[in-house]
C-alpha cells in the first residue's frame, strides 16, 4: 500500500514525505501484534495470504485504533513509555504520525505516481508549472508524500527544479520554501538518499548495473539541486547535501582503490605457465570495476572523489594498455591457448569501456593479425 513512499535503510536524514522501511516494519508489527490482533491473523501474514486488497476494508479501523493509541500516549507519559517499548525505538515511535498520514493518503499515492509519469510527457514549462501548482502545497505533510511518490517516476529532475525556480521568482532556497515548493526539494533529497542502499553490495557478484544506475540517479538529483538552487551556507538543505555526498563518496572510494589491483591480477599470466589458470571471480571484479570507474567519471561532480578518481583513471589506463600488450604477445606465441584468449576478450571489453569502441576494434584487429601470423 505504501511502497511509493518507503525508503530503504541506511538513512541519515528523515523527511516528511518518506518512511524508513525499518520504521514501517516496526509500525506494522505493532499493529498486528498489539493493536489489531483480533482481526489480523499472524498465520495469514506468514503464508502471504493477507494481501493489500484483503486488508483494505480494515484500514479505517486500523487508523482509528492508531489515532486512539497516539492520543492516549500524548496525554499520558506512562502510555507513551509503553508505546515506545512496543515499537522498539524512539525513532519508530516518532514515525507513527507520519505512518498514519500515509495511510490516510493511500488513495492519492497511486494518483501521485501517475502524476510523476505524466510530468515526463509535459513539453511546455507553463503547463508543467500549472501541474505543480495543482498539488496541495498548503498542506506540506500531504504534499511531501505525494511529491515523493511522484518523484520516483520523474526522469529529468533538472526541468522540475528550473520550473520551481520560475514559479518562485528567485533561485534562493528561501524563495523556493516561501512559495510552498519545499516538499519537492525534500522529495529529491529523500530519493537521492534512497540510492545509497544500492551502493552497499561488494564482491565479484555485486550487481554492478544496479550500482551504476543508483550512482547516475543520485548524480541527476544532486546536480539538479546544486546546479540551480542557491543554498545558504550552513542551512539544513546544504548540510543534508553535504552529508549525502560524503556518504556516497565513502562507499565508492574503497571500490575505486581496488580497480587497478583487480585489473592486474585478472589479466596477468601466472608465473608458472604450465599451471596457469583463469580466475573468473577476479576477472568479473575487474570488469565491474572498469564499469564503475566509467560511471564515476560521469557523476564525479556530485561526489568528493576527485583525487582518488584521477589516480584510478590514470593508472587503470596505463595498466590496461600494458596487460593487453603482454597478452597480445602471448597469443602470438600460443594462439591455441584458451586462457590467454579469454583474458584478451575480457581486456578488450574493458578497453571499450575505459577508452572507446574504436580503440577496442583496433585491439581486435591486432589480435586477429597476431593469430594469423602465428
C-alpha positions as CSV (number, residue, x, y, z in Angstrom):
1,X,0.0,0.0,0.0
2,X,2.8,2.4,0.9
3,X,5.7,1.3,-1.3
4,X,5.6,4.6,-3.1
5,X,6.8,6.4,0.0
6,X,9.1,3.8,1.6
7,X,12.8,4.4,1.6
8,X,15.4,1.7,2.4
9,X,17.9,1.8,5.2
10,X,20.5,3.1,5.8
11,X,19.3,6.7,6.1
12,X,21.0,9.7,7.7
13,X,18.1,12.1,7.3
14,X,14.4,12.0,7.8
15,X,11.8,13.7,5.6
16,X,8.1,14.2,5.9
17,X,7.4,12.5,2.6
18,X,9.2,9.3,3.1
19,X,9.0,6.4,5.6
20,X,12.0,4.3,6.5
21,X,11.4,0.7,6.0
22,X,12.6,-0.2,9.5
23,X,10.1,2.2,11.0
24,X,7.4,0.8,8.7
25,X,8.2,-2.8,9.8
26,X,8.2,-1.7,13.5
27,X,4.8,0.0,13.0
28,X,3.3,-2.9,11.1
29,X,4.5,-5.3,13.8
30,X,2.9,-3.1,16.5
31,X,-0.4,-3.0,14.6
32,X,-0.5,-6.8,14.0
33,X,0.7,-7.9,17.5
34,X,-0.6,-5.2,19.9
35,X,-3.3,-3.2,18.2
36,X,-5.4,-5.3,15.8
37,X,-4.6,-9.0,16.6
38,X,-8.4,-9.7,16.9
39,X,-8.8,-9.4,13.1
40,X,-5.3,-9.6,11.6
41,X,-4.1,-13.2,11.6
42,X,-0.4,-13.9,12.1
43,X,-0.9,-17.1,10.1
44,X,-2.2,-15.2,7.1
45,X,0.8,-12.9,7.3
46,X,3.2,-15.8,7.5
47,X,1.7,-17.6,4.5
48,X,1.3,-14.5,2.4
49,X,-2.5,-14.7,2.0
50,X,-3.1,-11.3,3.7
51,X,-2.8,-9.1,0.6
52,X,-3.3,-5.4,0.4
53,X,-6.7,-5.9,-1.2
54,X,-7.9,-8.1,1.6
55,X,-6.6,-5.7,4.2
56,X,-8.1,-2.6,2.6
57,X,-11.6,-2.9,4.2
58,X,-9.9,-3.0,7.6
59,X,-7.8,0.1,7.1
60,X,-10.3,2.6,8.6
61,X,-10.4,0.5,11.8
62,X,-6.6,0.3,11.9
63,X,-6.3,4.1,11.5
64,X,-8.9,4.6,14.2
65,X,-7.1,2.4,16.7
66,X,-3.7,4.0,15.8
67,X,-5.2,7.5,16.4
68,X,-6.6,6.5,19.8
69,X,-3.3,5.0,20.8
70,X,-1.4,8.1,19.8
71,X,-3.8,10.4,21.5
72,X,-3.5,8.3,24.7
73,X,0.3,8.3,24.5
74,X,0.3,12.1,24.1
75,X,-1.9,12.6,27.1
76,X,-0.2,10.1,29.4
77,X,3.6,9.8,29.9
78,X,3.3,6.2,31.1
79,X,1.3,5.2,27.9
80,X,4.0,7.0,25.9
81,X,6.7,4.9,27.6
82,X,4.8,1.7,26.9
83,X,4.3,2.6,23.3
84,X,8.0,3.3,22.8
85,X,8.7,-0.1,24.3
86,X,6.3,-1.8,22.0
87,X,7.7,-0.1,18.9
88,X,11.3,-0.9,20.0
89,X,12.8,2.6,19.5
90,X,12.0,6.3,19.9
91,X,12.5,6.8,16.2
92,X,9.9,4.2,15.3
93,X,7.5,5.7,17.8
94,X,8.1,9.2,16.4
95,X,7.3,7.9,12.9
96,X,3.8,6.7,13.8
97,X,2.0,10.0,13.0
98,X,3.7,10.0,9.6
99,X,2.6,6.4,9.0
100,X,-0.9,7.4,9.9
101,X,-0.8,10.3,7.5
102,X,0.4,8.0,4.7
103,X,-2.4,5.5,5.4
104,X,-4.9,8.3,5.1
105,X,-3.3,9.5,1.8
106,X,-3.0,6.0,0.3
107,X,-5.8,6.5,-2.3
108,X,-3.8,9.5,-3.6
109,X,-0.4,7.8,-3.8
110,X,-1.3,5.9,-7.0
111,X,-2.5,9.2,-8.5
112,X,0.7,10.9,-7.5
113,X,2.7,8.1,-9.2
114,X,0.7,8.6,-12.3
115,X,1.2,12.4,-12.0
116,X,5.0,11.7,-11.9
117,X,4.8,9.7,-15.2
118,X,2.6,12.4,-16.8
119,X,5.2,15.1,-15.9
120,X,7.7,13.4,-18.2
121,X,5.4,13.9,-21.2
122,X,4.6,17.6,-20.5
123,X,6.5,19.6,-23.1
124,X,5.7,23.2,-22.1
125,X,7.2,24.8,-19.0
126,X,3.9,26.7,-18.4
127,X,1.9,23.5,-18.4
128,X,4.4,21.9,-16.0
129,X,4.1,24.9,-13.7
130,X,0.4,24.6,-13.7
131,X,0.6,20.9,-12.9
132,X,3.0,21.5,-10.0
133,X,0.6,24.2,-8.6
134,X,-2.2,21.7,-8.7
135,X,-0.6,19.8,-5.8
136,X,-1.8,20.5,-2.2
137,X,1.1,22.9,-1.5
138,X,-0.8,24.4,1.5
139,X,-0.7,21.0,3.2
140,X,3.1,20.3,3.5
141,X,2.9,16.8,5.1
142,X,0.5,15.6,2.4
143,X,2.4,17.4,-0.4
144,X,5.6,15.8,0.8
145,X,4.1,12.3,0.5
146,X,2.6,13.0,-2.9
147,X,5.8,14.6,-4.3
148,X,7.8,11.7,-3.0
149,X,5.5,9.2,-4.8
150,X,5.7,11.2,-8.0
151,X,9.5,11.7,-7.8
152,X,10.2,8.0,-8.4
153,X,8.8,8.4,-11.9
154,X,10.3,11.7,-12.9
155,X,13.2,11.2,-15.4
156,X,14.5,14.7,-15.6
157,X,14.6,16.3,-12.2
158,X,16.5,19.4,-13.6
159,X,13.5,20.5,-15.5
160,X,11.4,20.2,-12.4
161,X,13.8,22.4,-10.4
162,X,14.0,25.1,-13.2
163,X,10.2,25.3,-13.3
164,X,10.1,25.6,-9.5
165,X,12.6,28.5,-9.6
166,X,10.5,30.3,-12.3
167,X,7.3,29.9,-10.2
168,X,9.2,31.1,-7.1
169,X,10.6,34.1,-8.8
170,X,14.1,33.5,-7.4
171,X,16.7,30.7,-7.1
172,X,17.3,31.1,-3.4
173,X,16.2,28.3,-1.1
174,X,14.2,30.8,1.0
175,X,12.2,31.8,-2.1
176,X,11.5,28.2,-3.0
177,X,10.4,27.4,0.5
178,X,8.2,30.5,0.7
179,X,6.5,29.5,-2.5
180,X,5.5,26.2,-1.0
181,X,7.8,24.0,-3.0
182,X,10.0,22.8,-0.1
183,X,8.3,19.3,-0.3
184,X,9.8,19.0,-3.9
185,X,13.3,19.7,-2.6
186,X,12.8,17.3,0.3
187,X,11.5,14.6,-2.1
188,X,14.5,15.0,-4.3
189,X,16.9,14.7,-1.3
190,X,15.0,11.7,0.0
191,X,15.3,10.0,-3.4
192,X,19.0,10.8,-3.6
193,X,19.4,9.3,-0.1
194,X,17.5,6.2,-1.2
195,X,20.1,5.4,-3.8
196,X,22.7,4.8,-1.1
197,X,21.5,1.3,-0.2
198,X,22.1,0.3,-3.8
199,X,25.8,1.0,-3.3
200,X,26.3,-1.5,-0.4
201,X,26.9,-4.7,-2.3
202,X,30.6,-5.7,-2.7
203,X,32.4,-8.7,-4.1
204,X,32.6,-10.0,-7.7
205,X,28.9,-10.9,-7.8
206,X,27.6,-7.4,-6.8
207,X,25.0,-6.1,-9.3
208,X,27.2,-3.5,-10.9
209,X,24.4,-2.4,-13.2
210,X,22.2,-1.6,-10.2
211,X,25.1,0.2,-8.5
212,X,25.8,2.3,-11.6
213,X,22.1,3.2,-12.1
214,X,22.0,4.2,-8.4
215,X,25.0,6.5,-8.9
216,X,23.6,8.0,-12.0
217,X,20.2,8.7,-10.4
218,X,22.0,10.2,-7.3
219,X,24.0,12.5,-9.6
220,X,21.0,13.7,-11.6
221,X,19.1,14.6,-8.4
222,X,22.0,16.3,-6.7
223,X,23.1,18.2,-9.8
224,X,19.6,19.4,-10.4
225,X,19.6,20.9,-6.9
226,X,23.2,22.3,-6.6
227,X,23.3,23.4,-10.2
228,X,20.3,25.8,-10.0
229,X,19.3,26.5,-6.4
230,X,21.3,28.9,-4.3
231,X,21.7,27.1,-1.0
232,X,22.7,29.2,2.0
233,X,25.9,28.2,3.8
234,X,25.0,26.2,6.9
235,X,21.4,25.7,6.0
236,X,19.6,22.4,6.7
237,X,19.4,21.5,3.0
238,X,23.1,22.4,2.4
239,X,24.0,20.2,5.4
240,X,21.9,17.3,4.0
241,X,23.5,17.6,0.6
242,X,27.0,17.6,2.2
243,X,26.2,14.6,4.3
244,X,24.8,12.6,1.4
245,X,27.8,13.5,-0.8
246,X,30.1,12.2,1.9
247,X,28.2,9.0,2.5
248,X,28.1,8.1,-1.2
249,X,31.8,9.0,-1.7
250,X,32.8,6.9,1.4
251,X,31.0,3.9,-0.2
252,X,32.6,4.2,-3.6
253,X,36.1,5.2,-2.7
254,X,37.3,1.7,-1.4
255,X,36.0,0.2,-4.6
256,X,37.9,2.6,-6.8
257,X,41.1,1.7,-5.0
258,X,40.6,-1.9,-6.0
259,X,40.1,-1.3,-9.7
260,X,43.8,-1.4,-10.7
261,X,44.9,-4.3,-8.5
262,X,41.9,-6.3,-9.7
263,X,42.7,-5.5,-13.3
264,X,46.4,-6.5,-13.0
265,X,45.6,-9.8,-11.2
266,X,42.8,-10.7,-13.6
267,X,44.9,-10.1,-16.8
268,X,48.3,-11.2,-15.6
269,X,49.6,-14.6,-16.5
270,X,50.6,-16.9,-13.7
271,X,54.3,-17.3,-13.1
272,X,54.1,-21.0,-13.9
273,X,52.8,-21.1,-17.4
274,X,52.1,-24.9,-17.1
275,X,49.8,-24.2,-14.1
276,X,48.2,-21.0,-15.5
277,X,44.5,-20.8,-14.8
278,X,41.8,-18.2,-15.2
279,X,40.4,-16.5,-12.1
280,X,36.8,-15.9,-13.1
281,X,35.9,-14.1,-9.9
282,X,38.8,-11.7,-10.3
283,X,38.1,-11.2,-14.0
284,X,34.5,-10.3,-13.2
285,X,35.6,-7.9,-10.4
286,X,38.0,-6.2,-12.8
287,X,35.3,-5.7,-15.5
288,X,32.8,-4.5,-12.9
289,X,35.5,-2.1,-11.6
290,X,36.0,-0.6,-15.0
291,X,32.3,-0.1,-15.5
292,X,32.1,1.6,-12.1
293,X,35.1,3.8,-12.9
294,X,33.4,5.0,-16.1
295,X,30.2,5.8,-14.2
296,X,32.0,7.7,-11.6
297,X,33.7,9.7,-14.3
298,X,30.2,10.9,-15.5
299,X,29.0,11.5,-11.9
300,X,32.1,12.9,-10.2
301,X,30.7,16.4,-9.9
302,X,28.3,15.0,-7.3
303,X,30.9,13.3,-5.2
304,X,34.1,14.1,-3.3
305,X,36.4,11.7,-5.1
306,X,38.5,13.9,-7.4
307,X,41.9,12.8,-6.2
308,X,41.1,9.1,-5.8
309,X,39.3,9.0,-9.2
310,X,42.1,10.8,-11.1
311,X,44.6,8.3,-9.8
312,X,42.4,5.3,-10.5
313,X,41.5,6.6,-14.0
314,X,45.1,7.3,-15.0
315,X,46.6,4.1,-13.5
316,X,43.8,1.9,-14.9
317,X,44.5,3.1,-18.4
318,X,48.2,2.5,-18.1
319,X,47.7,-0.9,-16.6
320,X,45.2,-2.0,-19.1
321,X,47.4,-1.0,-22.1
322,X,50.3,-2.8,-20.6
323,X,48.4,-6.0,-19.8
324,X,46.8,-6.0,-23.3
325,X,50.2,-5.7,-25.0
326,X,51.5,-8.6,-22.9
327,X,48.5,-10.8,-23.8
328,X,48.9,-10.0,-27.4
329,X,52.5,-11.1,-27.3
330,X,51.4,-14.3,-25.5
331,X,48.7,-15.1,-28.1
332,X,51.3,-14.8,-30.8
333,X,53.3,-17.5,-29.0
334,X,50.4,-19.6,-28.1
335,X,47.5,-19.0,-30.5
336,X,45.5,-22.0,-29.3
337,X,45.7,-21.2,-25.5
338,X,42.1,-20.7,-24.4
339,X,43.0,-19.0,-21.1
340,X,45.0,-16.3,-22.9
341,X,42.2,-15.9,-25.4
342,X,39.7,-15.3,-22.6
343,X,41.9,-12.8,-20.9
344,X,42.2,-10.9,-24.2
345,X,38.5,-10.9,-24.6
346,X,38.0,-9.5,-21.2
347,X,40.7,-6.9,-21.6
348,X,39.3,-5.7,-24.9
349,X,35.9,-5.4,-23.3
350,X,37.4,-3.3,-20.6
351,X,39.3,-1.2,-23.2
352,X,36.0,-0.5,-24.9
353,X,34.6,1.0,-21.7
354,X,37.8,2.6,-20.4
355,X,38.9,4.1,-23.7
356,X,36.4,3.9,-26.6
357,X,34.9,1.4,-29.1
358,X,37.4,2.4,-31.8
359,X,40.4,1.5,-29.7
360,X,38.7,-1.8,-28.8
361,X,38.2,-2.5,-32.5
362,X,41.9,-1.8,-33.2
363,X,42.8,-4.3,-30.5
364,X,40.5,-6.9,-32.1
365,X,42.2,-6.4,-35.4
366,X,45.6,-6.7,-33.7
367,X,44.6,-9.9,-32.1
368,X,43.3,-11.4,-35.3
369,X,46.6,-10.4,-37.0
370,X,48.6,-11.9,-34.2
371,X,46.7,-15.2,-34.5
372,X,47.1,-15.3,-38.3
373,X,50.9,-14.6,-38.1
374,X,51.2,-17.4,-35.6
